[in-house]
Amino acid sequence: MFDQWLPIRELVASVQSGKTSAVSLVTEAIKRAKATKDYNAILSIPEERALQRASQIDADIKAGKSVGDLAGVPFVAKDNFLTLGTPTTAASHILEPFEAPFQATAIQKLEAAGAIVIAKANLDAFAHGSSTENSAFGPTKNPIDTSRVPGGSSGGSGAAVALNIAPFALGTDTGGSIRLPASFCGIVGLKPTYGLVSRFGVVAMASSTDVIGPLTRTSEDAALVLDVMSGRDPLDGTTIQRDTTSYTKLDSSLKGKKIGVIKEFYADGIDSDIKNATLATIKKLESAGAEIKQVSLPSIDLALACYYIIVPAEVSSNLSRYDGQRYGLAASDAQDLEESYEIARERGFEAENKRRIMIGTYVLSSGYYDAYYKRAQTVRTKLINEFAEVFTSVDFLVGPTAPFTAFKLGQNVGDPLQMYLADIMTVAANLVGIPAISIPAGEVNKLPIGIQFMAPQLHDRQLLGIAQATEKLL
């Protein structure tokens, strides 16, 4: 691995002062992206456009013009963000030739602040997975142990940060897809409040749970990126107003903070070493002045089943637009229109995409809607109410990010139920719409583990503060 990047704030100060050039940072990041190709974290590199943007930033600084808060900072975007200068594939053959005519709002905001996309990261195709093994372009390897997965679906983004390709990467989190790679790769992964960051220009998985967030080395870096990306977007009707206080103004004091320990997270199924390491970290929080309280969320045991009904239902709708007619893979050998649909979707989608389409279509079909989808939405409402009630007595919730460490490549490919269990600690935050963050919490058998904090909706700044306070303890 390469040397770790300086904190984002220091990189920006160095560029703005003229001590370091944006071109040198981008050149270094691109060199690293190319040198680490064996990890298969990166799918494409918009080298020409990235260097042009870096040159313009350097020229603006020399001319005395003002540059943004992220001036010259290179970053990696998951390949389901629409970007200029390189294809957007969502790691699927059905989109393999597609080049977007516009950029995602999150990318536009970051570029307006001076950040520069230097690469697109691998993922589970259409973000369907927890291991980045479902990519049409092959699996990504975990930088800590190349025989293991990096987590998913933002595994390429997680690996890119762990490999020090760039100071930060963007991912999407529908049920844990930012936090799980953060845990498996030993970095920070932030899932903001639903709607805080615009989803416009991001390939949709499940529209009621999809969230955009950063993967970084520290919570402070995550706060800097969130501060730029967040806020209302007229192109995304689900976006909400951001905090009027900068997300970088973090309260990292633990004294008097009320933290709830979710007792259901410590039942059978969690690795005993992860359980003990998490409880040891919680003990440190208590010793530093936090008030620890055990809490119960009775319906959280149903969260995973609820998630794998609601999300596939939305997937089946969102993926219906990929038919080989308007963009992406086309079936030139089809005899008629119906056959062209069938061939494009058969050749273009990965097995997990097809599985989720079938599950979603089934639970929405006549005769099964009430038994599955309607009941799942009832459980979701119960979860929302239970979390709201718990947050009347505590400021944050804490628990492990994942029930186990990174598993071996290929270990769970033939067992989708075991693969889905990787998300058991993370899906509830998406169903409820609250912010959550995973930060490194040590190692188990030389593999990183994460600890996850959750906070009430729109308490993202407070969440980042408790994460920073915990980082200082560890």
PyMOL commands that set and color helices and strands:
alter all, ss='L'
color gray80, all
select helices_A, chain A and resi 8-16+22-35+37-39+47-62+93-95+105-112+125-127+155-162+179-185+219-229+263-266+272-287+298-321+337-348+351-364+370-390+416-423+427-432+460-473
alter helices_A, ss='H'
color red, helices_A
select strands_A, chain A and resi 42-44+74-78+116-121+168-173+188-191+211-216+258-262+291-295+396-400+436-444+447-454
alter strands_A, ss='S'
color yellow, strands_A
deselect
rebuild
show_as cartoon
